[in-house]
Amino acid sequence: DSDEQRWDSWGRLMQPLAATVPGVVAFGNHEVETQPMTGTKFVPANTRFRMPYPKGSPGLNNFWSIEHGPITLLSMGSYIDFDESSPQYAFIKNTLENVDRSR
């Protein structure tokens, strides 16, 4: 965990594909690693990937949504709070309530 060289090696391997094909990521058990010095989670993944996280969030890519044509793609983070009082829950609820189902 927290092996920056491994992250960079994977990035170099994926660069030819990532430079030509758009993509999105959803964080899971491989990205939950904690930085030893700070105790902060998801630092390598948040540093390398920028997803359309909601305004007012702490700038993390752990939950997000995008609209592409008639599809609303919603990504939820299973390694961060998602109880009814969490920002993620509010975001998910708001996103689902505002999906344009007529498309």
Beta strands, then each sheet from edge to edge (+ up, - down):
strand 1: 64-68
strand 2: 71-75
sheet 1: 1+ 2-
end
